[in-house]
């Protein structure tokens, strides 16, 4: 199983990152009703990066 051209993928990655994988990105506002959006527009996968924590 992998990402293929035309797949709808949720990206939980900072928007400034350079990204090109040939799939359709669905960018969501964190304040949005994400459950409702994903119910209306099902996705084929999810990508994310770990949240960074500040030390000290």
Backbone torsions as a table, in degrees:
resi	resn	phi	psi	omega
1	UNK	NA	131.0	179.2
2	UNK	-152.9	176.5	178.3
3	UNK	-81.8	133.1	-179.3
4	UNK	-124.6	153.8	176.8
5	UNK	-52.1	133.4	-178.8
6	UNK	92.5	-13.6	176.5
7	UNK	-65.4	145.7	175.2
8	UNK	-98.2	118.3	-173.0
9	UNK	-123.4	136.9	172.0
10	UNK	-87.3	127.9	179.6
11	UNK	-108.3	120.1	175.1
12	UNK	-106.6	64.5	-174.6
13	UNK	-133.4	142.6	176.5
14	UNK	-51.9	135.4	-173.7
15	UNK	-61.9	-27.1	-177.6
16	UNK	-71.4	-9.4	-176.7
17	UNK	-72.2	140.4	174.6
18	UNK	-74.7	126.9	-176.0
19	UNK	-145.6	126.7	173.0
20	UNK	-148.7	111.7	178.9
21	UNK	-127.9	-0.7	179.5
22	UNK	83.9	0.8	176.7
23	UNK	-98.1	169.4	177.4
24	UNK	-89.8	121.9	179.5
25	UNK	-84.8	135.9	172.9
26	UNK	-113.7	107.2	-177.1
27	UNK	-96.8	126.2	-176.9
28	UNK	-113.8	138.2	172.5
29	UNK	-72.6	128.3	-179.0
30	UNK	-57.6	-23.2	179.7
31	UNK	-85.0	-5.7	-177.6
32	UNK	-74.6	164.4	174.4
33	UNK	-79.2	83.0	-172.2
34	UNK	-61.7	-40.5	179.5
35	UNK	-59.3	-44.1	179.4
36	UNK	-64.2	-43.2	179.9
37	UNK	-62.2	-46.7	-178.3
38	UNK	-69.6	-25.0	174.3
39	UNK	-70.4	-42.1	-179.9
40	UNK	-74.1	-34.1	-176.1
41	UNK	-129.3	79.9	-177.8
42	UNK	-58.3	146.4	-179.9
43	UNK	-112.0	162.9	179.9
44	UNK	-98.5	-8.7	-178.8
45	UNK	-173.2	176.2	-180.0
46	UNK	-141.9	135.8	175.8
47	UNK	-126.6	143.2	179.2
48	UNK	-157.0	169.3	175.2
49	UNK	-124.7	151.2	179.6
50	UNK	-63.7	146.5	176.4
51	UNK	-71.8	132.1	177.7
52	UNK	-81.9	141.6	176.1
53	UNK	-113.5	148.6	177.6
54	UNK	-86.2	132.5	177.7
55	UNK	-90.2	148.1	175.2
56	UNK	103.6	NA	NA
